[in-house]
Amino acid sequence: MSPSNSFPDRKGTHVSRDASPVVLPMRPRSLVLHADDFGMSPEVNRGIVDGFQNGLLTSTSVLANAPAVTMALAQWNELDLRRRHRVLASDALRRSLRDPWLPFDLGAHLNLTQGRPLTAGYPTELLDSEGRFPGVFRLFFRSMLPVRRSLVAAVEAELESQIELLLDHGAPLGHLNGHQYIECLPLVSRIVPHLAERYTLRAVRVANEPGLTGTLLREGRPLGCVLALIKRLFAIRWRGQARRNQLATPDCYFGTAHAGEVSLDVLCGYLREATGEFVEVGLHPGRGVSGIQIANPDGLASNSSIVDGWTDPLASGRPRELAMLASPELAIAIVRAGFQLGRLSQLRETVAARQREAA
């Protein structure tokens, strides 16, 4: 292997730039590349499927009440069929990264901030004037106030309905996380452990991102730094709850403040900051998104930036994140940082084994 067609890993071993198997450092750590918002729109759906087919995605989560959720679940079944027959365009590259030949991760992306609730009688104080979810900031401020027991019960019923809709459609769910990180809010974080236990979905996201404030200050984003600190405080609180309930969580998470803006350079910075054996990166790929699109009753697609309250503020950045996922440079960066691709299902099994040993 000539040096011109290889790169040195962190131990000095030359690693091929092509898709042949590579020599990884001893005991490489596991990396989950996760895409949120599956079901939001046809463009987001196609981007996420492309992220598996042509890129290195290993995980996604579905919005049960979103406009294109039925399409997303059908596309998931087709994707899994291609995975099982090993006809993904990314198969060779995945083998070079020791990607385990396991099903991709599919989770429920719990949502209380966009679209309409699935349940009747959802509390009006958690809806806008049009009967839709109110957005993350209104939900945040409302969750800081004392809440009635009946309100908590109504929120839990709504989140149950979202999970059950996906299960009723045959979705092989394996984990839970929240749209716009709502799982960190006190109103929601008290509910998620119950859902995890009830539906045996014991892998959850904890968006506690190391090194974030320093990164944002270097980027000249002081306001983003303040918001990041607030998010981190809630994430630390949620991590404590998750651990007390013996839920499986990655050691490290990245992506809270760079949604739709994760470039290769940003991701390489993440991986340098990563600690622990199991790391998750949150991404938002999409294809040519100009707004939310859904089919009209006559079957024709309509273009609009707003469909019944659904907007996509990350639209412009999604194609760039998708391109990064399919780039050979990403595979090189993963190897250099000492990672192999992993699955949240492996994390669940590891935690379960530890619990059995402790019992």
Secondary structure as UniProt FT lines:
FT   HELIX           3..5
FT   STRAND          6..8
FT   TURN            10..11
FT   STRAND          14..16
FT   STRAND          29..38
FT   HELIX           42..53
FT   STRAND          59..62
FT   TURN            64..65
FT   TURN            67..68
FT   HELIX           69..84
FT   TURN            85..86
FT   TURN            89..90
FT   HELIX           91..96
FT   TURN            97..98
FT   STRAND          105..110
FT   TURN            120..121
FT   HELIX           124..126
FT   TURN            129..130
FT   HELIX           136..143
FT   HELIX           149..168
FT   TURN            169..170
FT   STRAND          175..178
FT   HELIX           179..184
FT   HELIX           186..189
FT   TURN            190..191
FT   HELIX           192..198
FT   TURN            199..200
FT   STRAND          203..204
FT   TURN            210..211
FT   HELIX           212..218
FT   TURN            219..220
FT   HELIX           222..244
FT   TURN            245..246
FT   STRAND          252..254
FT   TURN            259..260
FT   HELIX           264..273
FT   STRAND          278..283
FT   STRAND          292..295
FT   TURN            297..298
FT   STRAND          301..304
FT   TURN            308..309
FT   TURN            313..314
FT   HELIX           315..317
FT   HELIX           318..325
FT   HELIX           328..336
FT   TURN            337..338
FT   STRAND          339..341
FT   HELIX           344..358
//
